[in-house]
Amino acid sequence: MSVDPSVFAVYNPTWSDAKVDIFEFEDGDPIIIGNHAKNLVKNVSQAMVSESAERYSSKQFRQLFLSTIAKDLRKSTRIPHLVTGLPVSHFNSRIDQLESFKGEHTFLFNGEKIYIEIENVHVLPQPLGTYFYTIDEDIDTGDSVLVIDVGHGTLDITELNGQAVVTDIGNDLGIKEAHNNVAALLREDFNDRTEFGSIGITEILEKGLKYKGSRISIREKYEKQLRAIFRNHFDLILAFITENKLDLTTYDNVIWTGGGSQELFDFIMNEEGNDNNHYIFIEEPQTANIKGYFAFGQAKEDEFNDTE
């Protein structure tokens, strides 16, 4: 299973030879999304560029949401149960926004009219997606669980007793803050490059920086500086956990997830003074959430079938 990035670009008719999916809505220009946009356009846009809860009401979010469904299903479809999630910090204020996708939606997919009918929308706190993914395989249903989700823009921490949310807290300590510091570091040496930003830093760290005909390994060149940046970010997360009187040693399982947790893996697994045998590290957090949502949807479908 692969997960496309949540990005889009306005389609340019001069790209007619490119093999991409094109989506057209009445209230905007035709767009391409995900890897098609990322591979074709240097500066793609994010539908959720703002970390505030207001992002879910944007036209761009609605178009990307529906386009993603069409891209995966590739035909007019009736969806009995659509399951998705929200960061815990946005859950109570924006659940209605996502539930409003219930109903019929019509737009053009590669020039053909497509109908997406959504009968029921189930919105979960994102950590529950992780929980449903790990249940049975890694944890027992009665375990006390703390899910620490280090996302791009937000840090979400959820205490679970079974499927019941006991505590949920969050702040803006997503990995974006550390990536902004990495971008600032790179600008000091590559000040003729203006496009450094938190969005592209993950790829630069992974593949290196293409500069004047060569590719520079940023991890090798700035090993000490990068370690200091991510160590500091990890310490800020631990401080936030302590401030909220959460003790990582008291839970049956502590689940570390979110794209940002990948960067902090060494610090998480080698935390001084803490026995981490009860830590569960989710290596592919987006895929884990999707599989967790799917498991929840299957359960809802089974409930529906049992009542007939």
Backbone hydrogen bonds in HBPLUS format (Angstrom, degrees):
<---DONOR---> <-ACCEPTOR-->    atom                        ^
c    i                          cat <-CA-CA->   ^        H-A-AA   ^      H-
h    n   atom  resd res      DA  || num        DHA   H-A  angle D-A-AA Bond
n    s   type  num  typ     dist DA aas  dist angle  dist       angle   num
A0007-VAL N   A0005-PRO O   2.93 MM   2  5.62 135.0  2.13 104.2  91.0     1
A0034-GLY N   A0007-VAL O   2.87 MM  27  5.26 141.2  2.02 153.8 148.3     2
A0008-PHE N   A0045-SER O   2.88 MM  37  5.41 153.8  1.95 147.1 155.2     3
A0045-SER N   A0008-PHE O   2.95 MM  37  5.41 173.0  1.95 168.6 167.9     4
A0009-ALA N   A0032-ILE O   2.95 MM  23  5.51 147.4  2.06 154.8 158.8     5
A0032-ILE N   A0009-ALA O   2.92 MM  23  5.51 154.7  1.98 158.2 166.6     6
A0011-TYR N   A0030-PRO O   2.80 MM  19  5.51 167.7  1.81 133.8 138.1     7
A0015-TRP N   A0012-ASN O   2.85 MM   3  5.75 165.7  1.87 133.5 136.5     8
A0018-ALA N   A0015-TRP O   2.82 MM   3  5.41 155.6  1.88 121.7 129.8     9
A0020-VAL N   A0018-ALA O   3.12 MM   2  5.77 120.8  2.48 107.3  91.3    10
A0110-ASN N   A0022-ILE O   2.78 MM  88  4.96 173.9  1.78 158.0 159.1    11
A0023-PHE N   A0031-ILE O   2.94 MM   8  5.32 165.6  1.96 155.6 160.3    12
A0031-ILE N   A0023-PHE O   2.84 MM   8  5.32 157.9  1.88 151.4 157.3    13
A0024-GLU N   A0108-LEU O   2.96 MM  84  4.94 159.3  2.01 139.0 143.1    14
A0108-LEU N   A0024-GLU O   2.98 MM  84  4.94 170.6  1.99 152.1 152.0    15
A0037-ALA N   A0033-ILE O   3.33 MM   4  5.01 153.4  2.40 104.7 109.4    16
A0037-ALA N   A0034-GLY O   3.11 MM   3  5.49 121.8  2.47 105.0 117.5    17
A0038-LYS N   A0034-GLY O   2.97 MM   4  6.26 165.1  1.99 151.2 156.1    18
A0039-ASN N   A0035-ASN O   2.84 MM   4  5.73 159.2  1.88 146.7 150.6    19
A0040-LEU N   A0037-ALA O   3.24 MM   3  5.27 136.9  2.44  96.9 108.6    20
A0041-VAL N   A0037-ALA O   2.90 MM   4  5.69 155.1  1.96 156.4 159.7    21
A0055-ARG N   A0052-SER O   3.30 MM   3  6.12 172.6  2.31 120.7 122.7    22
A0057-SER N   A0054-GLU O   3.12 MM   3  5.80 163.3  2.14 121.2 126.1    23
A0058-SER N   A0055-ARG O   3.19 MM   3  5.50 167.0  2.20 114.2 116.9    24
A0062-ARG N   A0058-SER O   3.26 MM   4  6.56 165.7  2.28 148.7 151.8    25
A0063-GLN N   A0059-LYS O   2.96 MM   4  6.20 164.3  1.99 155.4 159.5    26
A0064-LEU N   A0060-GLN O   2.95 MM   4  6.07 163.5  1.98 148.4 153.1    27
A0065-PHE N   A0061-PHE O   2.90 MM   4  5.97 160.1  1.94 151.8 157.7    28
A0066-LEU N   A0062-ARG O   3.09 MM   4  6.29 170.1  2.10 152.6 154.0    29
A0067-SER N   A0063-GLN O   2.85 MM   4  5.90 156.9  1.91 147.2 154.8    30
A0068-THR N   A0064-LEU O   2.96 MM   4  5.98 153.6  2.03 145.2 150.9    31
A0069-ILE N   A0065-PHE O   3.40 MM   4  6.73 152.9  2.48 140.5 146.7    32
A0070-ALA N   A0066-LEU O   3.06 MM   4  6.38 164.4  2.08 152.0 155.7    33
A0071-LYS N   A0067-SER O   2.82 MM   4  6.02 157.5  1.87 151.0 157.5    34
A0072-ASP N   A0068-THR O   3.17 MM   4  6.34 154.0  2.24 143.9 149.4    35
A0073-LEU N   A0069-ILE O   2.96 MM   4  6.15 164.0  1.99 156.2 160.9    36
A0074-ARG N   A0070-ALA O   2.66 MM   4  5.17 154.4  1.72 141.2 149.8    37
A0077-THR N   A0115-TYR O   2.91 MM  38  6.45 141.9  2.06 158.0 168.8    38
A0117-GLU N   A0077-THR O   2.90 MM  40  6.28 169.6  1.91 160.6 164.0    39
A0079-ILE N   A0117-GLU O   2.66 MM  38  6.01 170.0  1.67 172.0 175.1    40
A0119-GLU N   A0079-ILE O   2.89 MM  40  6.07 170.3  1.90 158.3 161.5    41
A0082-LEU N   A0120-ASN O   2.87 MM  38  6.15 170.1  1.88 157.4 160.4    42
A0122-HIS N   A0082-LEU O   2.80 MM  40  6.12 167.0  1.82 162.6 165.7    43
A0084-THR N   A0122-HIS O   3.00 MM  38  6.42 161.0  2.04 165.3 169.7    44
A0124-LEU N   A0084-THR O   2.93 MM  40  6.31 162.7  1.96 146.9 151.2    45
A0086-LEU N   A0124-LEU O   2.97 MM  38  6.43 144.1  2.11 155.7 165.2    46
A0126-GLN N   A0086-LEU O   2.81 MM  40  5.21 164.1  1.83 143.6 142.0    47
A0090-HIS N   A0087-PRO O   2.93 MM   3  5.44 154.0  2.00 115.5 123.6    48
A0091-PHE N   A0087-PRO O   3.07 MM   4  6.04 118.7  2.46 146.4 162.7    49
A0091-PHE N   A0088-VAL O   3.35 MM   3  4.99 150.9  2.44  93.4 101.6    50
A0094-ARG N   A0090-HIS O   3.02 MM   4  5.84 142.1  2.16 157.0 164.7    51
A0095-ILE N   A0091-PHE O   3.14 MM   4  5.59 123.8  2.47 150.7 152.5    52
A0097-GLN N   A0094-ARG O   3.08 MM   3  5.19 126.5  2.38  98.3 112.0    53
A0099-GLU N   A0095-ILE O   3.00 MM   4  6.24 156.3  2.05 150.5 158.2    54
A0100-SER N   A0096-ASP O   3.03 MM   4  6.12 127.8  2.32 138.7 149.8    55
A0101-PHE N   A0098-LEU O   3.14 MM   3  5.76 168.5  2.15 116.4 119.5    56
A0102-LYS N   A0099-GLU O   3.15 MM   3  5.96 166.8  2.17 120.2 123.4    57
A0103-GLY N   A0118-ILE O   2.87 MM  15  5.14 154.9  1.93 136.7 145.2    58
A0118-ILE N   A0103-GLY O   2.81 MM  15  5.14 170.3  1.82 147.7 147.1    59
A0105-HIS N   A0116-ILE O   2.86 MM  11  5.15 147.5  1.96 136.4 147.2    60
A0116-ILE N   A0105-HIS O   2.89 MM  11  5.15 163.3  1.91 151.4 156.9    61
A0107-PHE N   A0114-ILE O   3.27 MM   7  5.69 154.0  2.34 148.8 156.5    62
A0114-ILE N   A0107-PHE O   2.83 MM   7  5.69 160.9  1.87 171.4 176.3    63
A0109-PHE N   A0112-GLU O   2.76 MM   3  5.26 167.4  1.77 152.2 152.3    64
A0112-GLU N   A0109-PHE O   3.15 MM   3  5.26 167.2  2.16 110.5 113.2    65
A0128-LEU N   A0125-PRO O   2.84 MM   3  5.69 151.4  1.92 132.0 139.6    66
A0129-GLY N   A0126-GLN O   2.91 MM   3  5.42 138.9  2.08 114.3 125.3    67
A0131-TYR N   A0127-PRO O   2.92 MM   4  6.25 153.9  1.99 144.9 152.9    68
A0132-PHE N   A0128-LEU O   2.89 MM   4  6.08 166.4  1.91 152.0 153.5    69
A0133-TYR N   A0129-GLY O   3.16 MM   4  6.33 138.9  2.33 137.6 148.5    70
A0133-TYR N   A0130-THR O   3.15 MM   3  5.08 125.9  2.46  92.8 107.2    71
A0134-THR N   A0130-THR O   3.06 MM   4  6.35 149.0  2.16 149.6 157.2    72
A0135-ILE N   A0131-TYR O   2.92 MM   4  5.98 136.7  2.11 152.7 164.7    73
A0138-ASP N   A0134-THR O   2.92 MM   4  5.34 169.8  1.93 158.6 161.1    74
A0139-ILE N   A0134-THR O   3.39 MM   5  6.27 148.6  2.50 142.9 141.4    75
A0136-ASP N   A0139-ILE O   3.00 MM   3  5.61 140.7  2.16 161.3 161.6    76
A0143-ASP N   A0140-ASP O   3.10 MM   3  5.49 167.5  2.12 117.6 121.5    77
A0252-ASP N   A0144-SER O   3.08 MM 108  5.26 124.4  2.41 124.1 139.1    78
A0253-ASN N   A0144-SER O   3.17 MM 109  6.55 150.2  2.26 159.8 165.8    79
A0145-VAL N   A0160-LEU O   3.02 MM  15  5.10 174.9  2.02 150.9 152.3    80
A0160-LEU N   A0145-VAL O   2.73 MM  15  5.10 174.4  1.74 161.0 162.9    81
A0146-LEU N   A0253-ASN O   3.03 MM 107  6.49 153.8  2.10 151.5 159.9    82
A0255-ILE N   A0146-LEU O   2.78 MM 109  6.14 155.5  1.84 154.8 163.2    83
A0147-VAL N   A0158-THR O   2.79 MM  11  5.15 168.5  1.81 155.4 157.3    84
A0158-THR N   A0147-VAL O   2.93 MM  11  5.15 160.3  1.96 146.7 153.0    85
A0148-ILE N   A0255-ILE O   2.75 MM 107  6.03 173.2  1.75 174.8 176.3    86
A0257-THR N   A0148-ILE O   2.91 MM 109  6.15 166.5  1.93 158.1 157.4    87
A0149-ASP N   A0156-ASP O   2.79 MM   7  5.06 175.0  1.79 166.2 164.9    88
A0156-ASP N   A0149-ASP O   2.97 MM   7  5.06 166.7  1.98 144.7 148.1    89
A0150-VAL N   A0257-THR O   2.94 MM 107  6.28 157.8  1.99 149.4 142.0    90
A0260-GLY N   A0150-VAL O   2.77 MM 110  4.89 141.2  1.92 158.6 158.6    91
A0151-GLY N   A0154-THR O   2.89 MM   3  5.27 144.5  2.02 165.7 173.3    92
A0175-ILE N   A0151-GLY O   2.86 MM  24  6.29 158.4  1.91 165.0 159.7    93
A0176-LYS N   A0152-HIS O   2.70 MM  24  5.21 147.8  1.80 157.1 156.4    94
A0155-LEU N   A0171-ASN O   2.99 MM  16  5.44 163.9  2.02 140.2 143.3    95
A0171-ASN N   A0155-LEU O   3.05 MM  16  5.44 145.5  2.17 141.7 152.2    96
A0157-ILE N   A0169-ILE O   2.86 MM  12  5.35 176.9  1.86 162.5 162.0    97
A0169-ILE N   A0157-ILE O   2.91 MM  12  5.35 163.3  1.94 157.2 162.4    98
A0159-GLU N   A0167-THR O   2.72 MM   8  4.91 167.0  1.73 149.8 154.3    99
A0166-VAL N   A0159-GLU O   2.72 MM   7  5.34 159.6  1.76 153.7 158.8   100
A0167-THR N   A0159-GLU O   3.39 MM   8  4.91 157.7  2.44 122.3 127.4   101
A0161-ASN N   A0164-ALA O   2.93 MM   3  5.29 161.6  1.96 153.1 159.1   102
A0164-ALA N   A0161-ASN O   3.23 MM   3  5.29 152.6  2.31 123.7 121.6   103
A0177-GLU N   A0174-GLY O   3.29 MM   3  6.32 154.9  2.36 127.8 128.8   104
A0178-ALA N   A0175-ILE O   3.09 MM   3  5.33 117.3  2.50 103.0 117.1   105
A0179-HIS N   A0175-ILE O   2.93 MM   4  6.24 160.7  1.97 155.1 161.4   106
A0180-ASN N   A0176-LYS O   2.80 MM   4  6.02 146.6  1.91 149.4 157.7   107
A0181-ASN N   A0177-GLU O   3.32 MM   4  6.62 146.5  2.44 137.2 145.0   108
A0181-ASN N   A0178-ALA O   3.07 MM   3  5.14 121.2  2.43  95.7 110.3   109
A0182-VAL N   A0178-ALA O   3.00 MM   4  6.41 145.3  2.12 143.9 154.4   110
A0183-ALA N   A0179-HIS O   2.86 MM   4  6.12 157.6  1.91 149.2 155.1   111
A0184-ALA N   A0180-ASN O   2.99 MM   4  6.24 152.0  2.07 141.5 148.8   112
A0185-LEU N   A0181-ASN O   3.04 MM   4  6.27 149.3  2.14 139.6 147.6   113
A0186-LEU N   A0182-VAL O   2.99 MM   4  6.33 156.1  2.05 152.1 157.9   114
A0187-ARG N   A0183-ALA O   2.99 MM   4  6.24 151.5  2.08 147.9 155.6   115
A0188-GLU N   A0185-LEU O   3.26 MM   3  5.51 137.6  2.46 100.0 110.7   116
A0189-ASP N   A0186-LEU O   3.11 MM   3  5.57 134.2  2.33 108.8 119.1   117
A0190-PHE N   A0186-LEU O   2.81 MM   4  5.86 148.0  1.91 154.8 165.5   118
A0193-ARG N   A0190-PHE O   2.98 MM   3  5.71 163.9  2.01 123.2 126.8   119
A0204-ILE N   A0200-GLY O   3.17 MM   4  6.44 158.0  2.22 149.9 156.5   120
A0205-LEU N   A0201-ILE O   2.85 MM   4  6.05 161.8  1.88 158.7 162.6   121
A0206-GLU N   A0202-THR O   3.01 MM   4  6.15 144.1  2.14 139.8 150.0   122
A0207-LYS N   A0203-GLU O   2.76 MM   4  5.82 172.0  1.77 158.0 159.7   123
A0208-GLY N   A0204-ILE O   2.74 MM   4  4.72 138.7  1.90 128.7 137.1   124
A0209-LEU N   A0216-ILE O   2.79 MM   7  5.01 155.2  1.85 146.5 148.3   125
A0216-ILE N   A0209-LEU O   2.79 MM   7  5.01 167.1  1.80 140.3 140.3   126
A0211-TYR N   A0214-SER O   2.69 MM   3  5.43 164.1  1.72 165.6 170.5   127
A0214-SER N   A0211-TYR O   3.13 MM   3  5.43 164.5  2.15 113.6 118.4   128
A0221-LYS N   A0217-SER O   3.03 MM   4  6.23 169.4  2.04 153.7 157.0   129
A0222-TYR N   A0218-ILE O   2.97 MM   4  5.82 157.7  2.02 145.9 150.8   130
A0226-LEU N   A0222-TYR O   2.84 MM   4  5.89 167.4  1.85 165.4 168.7   131
A0227-ARG N   A0223-GLU O   3.05 MM   4  6.18 159.0  2.09 145.9 152.0   132
A0228-ALA N   A0224-LYS O   3.05 MM   4  6.26 154.4  2.11 145.4 152.0   133
A0229-ILE N   A0225-GLN O   2.99 MM   4  6.26 154.3  2.06 147.3 154.2   134
A0230-PHE N   A0226-LEU O   2.99 MM   4  6.23 171.8  2.00 159.8 160.3   135
A0231-ARG N   A0227-ARG O   2.86 MM   4  5.84 148.7  1.95 142.8 152.3   136
A0232-ASN N   A0228-ALA O   3.00 MM   4  6.04 159.7  2.04 142.3 147.4   137
A0233-HIS N   A0229-ILE O   3.09 MM   4  6.36 151.1  2.18 140.2 148.4   138
A0234-PHE N   A0230-PHE O   2.96 MM   4  6.13 157.9  2.01 144.0 149.5   139
A0235-ASP N   A0231-ARG O   2.95 MM   4  6.21 155.4  2.01 148.8 155.7   140
A0236-LEU N   A0232-ASN O   3.02 MM   4  6.32 147.3  2.13 144.0 152.4   141
A0237-ILE N   A0233-HIS O   3.11 MM   4  6.47 150.5  2.20 146.1 153.6   142
A0238-LEU N   A0234-PHE O   2.98 MM   4  6.33 160.2  2.02 152.5 157.5   143
A0239-ALA N   A0235-ASP O   2.90 MM   4  6.08 152.7  1.97 144.5 152.3   144
A0240-PHE N   A0236-LEU O   3.01 MM   4  6.23 152.0  2.09 142.8 149.7   145
A0241-ILE N   A0237-ILE O   3.01 MM   4  6.33 153.8  2.08 148.7 155.8   146
A0242-THR N   A0238-LEU O   2.94 MM   4  6.20 159.3  1.99 149.4 154.7   147
A0243-GLU N   A0239-ALA O   2.82 MM   4  6.03 159.0  1.87 149.9 156.0   148
A0244-ASN N   A0240-PHE O   3.22 MM   4  6.37 140.0  2.39 138.4 147.3   149
A0246-LEU N   A0241-ILE O   3.19 MM   5  5.61 163.3  2.22 152.5 154.1   150
A0245-LYS N   A0242-THR O   2.90 MM   3  5.03 155.9  1.95 114.5 115.4   151
A0250-THR N   A0247-ASP O   3.11 MM   3  5.79 168.8  2.12 123.2 126.7   152
A0254-VAL N   A0278-HIS O   3.02 MM  24  6.21 159.6  2.06 142.7 145.4   153
A0280-ILE N   A0254-VAL O   2.81 MM  26  6.06 158.5  1.85 151.8 152.4   154
A0256-TRP N   A0280-ILE O   2.85 MM  24  6.18 161.1  1.88 162.1 168.3   155
A0282-ILE N   A0256-TRP O   3.01 MM  26  6.23 176.1  2.01 177.4 176.8   156
A0261-SER N   A0258-GLY O   3.03 MM   3  5.54 142.7  2.18 111.9 121.9   157
A0262-GLN N   A0259-GLY O   3.26 MM   3  5.76 149.3  2.36 108.5 116.1   158
A0263-GLU N   A0260-GLY O   3.17 MM   3  5.57 127.5  2.46 106.2 117.1   159
A0264-LEU N   A0261-SER O   3.12 MM   3  4.97 128.9  2.40  91.3 105.2   160
A0265-PHE N   A0262-GLN O   3.43 MM   3  5.27 168.7  2.45 102.7 104.7   161
A0267-PHE N   A0264-LEU O   3.06 MM   3  5.46 117.7  2.47 108.7 123.5   162
A0268-ILE N   A0264-LEU O   2.90 MM   4  6.08 160.7  1.93 161.2 167.7   163
A0269-MET N   A0265-PHE O   2.93 MM   4  6.09 171.8  1.93 165.5 165.6   164
A0270-ASN N   A0266-ASP O   3.11 MM   4  5.96 123.3  2.45 131.9 144.4   165
A0279-TYR N   A0276-ASN O   2.97 MM   3  5.13 162.5  2.00 112.2 114.9   166
A0288-ALA N   A0284-GLU O   2.92 MM   4  6.13 156.2  1.97 155.0 163.0   167
A0289-ASN N   A0285-PRO O   2.95 MM   4  6.17 159.6  1.99 149.7 153.7   168
A0290-ILE N   A0286-GLN O   3.07 MM   4  6.33 163.7  2.10 149.0 153.3   169
A0291-LYS N   A0287-THR O   2.96 MM   4  6.20 162.8  1.99 152.5 156.9   170
A0292-GLY N   A0288-ALA O   2.89 MM   4  6.08 148.8  1.99 145.3 154.8   171
A0293-TYR N   A0289-ASN O   2.80 MM   4  6.10 158.6  1.84 155.9 161.1   172
A0294-PHE N   A0290-ILE O   2.90 MM   4  6.12 153.6  1.97 145.6 153.5   173
A0295-ALA N   A0291-LYS O   2.98 MM   4  6.21 152.7  2.06 142.4 148.9   174
A0296-PHE N   A0292-GLY O   3.07 MM   4  6.36 155.1  2.14 146.3 152.8   175
A0297-GLY N   A0293-TYR O   2.86 MM   4  6.15 158.5  1.90 151.0 157.1   176
A0298-GLN N   A0294-PHE O   2.87 MM   4  6.13 155.0  1.93 150.4 157.0   177
A0299-ALA N   A0295-ALA O   3.10 MM   4  6.34 154.2  2.17 143.2 149.6   178
A0300-LYS N   A0296-PHE O   3.01 MM   4  6.36 152.8  2.09 148.4 155.9   179
A0301-GLU N   A0297-GLY O   2.92 MM   4  6.18 156.2  1.98 149.5 156.0   180
A0302-ASP N   A0298-GLN O   2.88 MM   4  6.15 152.3  1.96 147.2 155.1   181
A0303-GLU N   A0299-ALA O   2.94 MM   4  6.20 153.5  2.01 145.1 152.2   182
A0304-PHE N   A0300-LYS O   2.96 MM   4  6.23 156.6  2.01 146.9 153.0   183
A0305-ASN N   A0301-GLU O   2.93 MM   4  6.17 158.4  1.98 147.9 153.5   184
A0306-ASP N   A0302-ASP O   2.93 MM   4  6.10 149.6  2.03 146.4 154.6   185
A0307-THR N   A0303-GLU O   3.26 MM   4  6.51 134.0  2.48 140.3 150.7   186
A0307-THR N   A0304-PHE O   3.27 MM   3  5.41 137.2  2.46  97.8 108.8   187
A0308-GLU N   A0305-ASN O   3.26 MM   3  5.41 151.5  2.35 100.9 109.1   188
